[in-house]
C-alpha cells in the first residue's frame, strides 16, 4: 500500500481486545471508531514533531448490528499546530 500522507505517525498498540461472537466466511462486518482519550506528548527537542496519542474504541459489528469484537487502538498522531 502507498497511503496518502496524513496525521497518523504510527500505530502504537492494541489494548483490551475481545472477540465476542464468531464471524463466518461471507458475513458482512462494519467498524465504528470512537475517540476515548487524547494524550499530549512533550517534544523531546526543538526539532521534534508536536504529537500525541489518541485512544480509539473500536467496535466491530455484524450485519445484525451485534458486536463481534471490541478493542482499544492507540495511534500516535501529528498535531495540526506545530508550535
C-alpha positions in Angstrom: 0.0 0.0 0.0 1.0 3.6 -0.6 -1.4 5.5 1.5 -1.9 9.3 1.3 0.1 11.2 3.9 -2.0 12.2 6.9 -1.6 12.9 10.6 -1.0 9.3 11.7 2.7 8.8 12.6 2.4 5.2 13.8 0.0 2.6 15.3 1.1 2.4 18.9 -0.7 -0.7 20.1 -4.0 -2.6 20.7 -5.4 -3.0 24.3 -8.4 -4.7 25.7 -9.1 -6.8 22.5 -12.1 -9.1 22.9 -13.8 -11.3 20.3 -17.4 -11.7 21.5 -19.1 -13.6 18.7 -17.8 -15.8 15.8 -17.7 -14.3 12.2 -18.0 -16.8 9.3 -16.9 -16.5 5.7 -19.4 -14.5 3.6 -20.6 -12.4 6.6 -20.6 -8.6 6.3 -19.0 -6.7 9.1 -18.6 -3.0 9.9 -16.3 -1.0 12.1 -17.1 2.1 14.3 -14.2 4.2 15.7 -14.9 6.5 18.7 -12.2 8.7 20.3 -11.9 7.7 24.0 -9.0 9.8 25.1 -6.2 12.1 23.8 -2.8 12.2 25.5 -0.4 15.0 24.8 3.2 14.1 24.2 6.0 16.5 25.1 8.5 17.4 22.4 11.9 15.9 23.2 13.8 18.6 21.3 13.2 21.8 19.3 13.3 19.7 16.0 10.8 17.1 17.3 7.3 17.0 15.8 4.3 18.1 18.0 2.3 14.9 18.6 0.0 13.0 20.8 -1.6 9.6 21.4 -5.3 9.1 20.5 -7.1 6.1 22.1 -9.9 4.8 19.9 -12.7 2.5 21.0 -13.1 0.1 18.0 -16.4 -1.7 17.7 -16.6 -4.4 15.0 -20.2 -5.4 14.3 -22.0 -7.9 12.1 -24.9 -7.5 9.7 -27.4 -7.6 12.6 -25.6 -4.8 14.4 -24.3 -7.1 17.1 -20.8 -6.5 18.4 -18.4 -9.3 17.3 -15.2 -7.7 18.5 -14.2 -4.7 20.6 -10.8 -3.2 21.3 -8.9 0.0 22.1 -6.4 1.1 19.5 -3.6 3.6 20.3 -2.4 5.8 17.5 0.3 8.4 17.5 -0.7 11.5 15.5 0.9 14.7 14.4 -0.8 17.8 15.9 -2.2 20.3 13.5 -0.4 23.2 15.3 3.3 22.6 15.2 4.2 25.4 17.7 
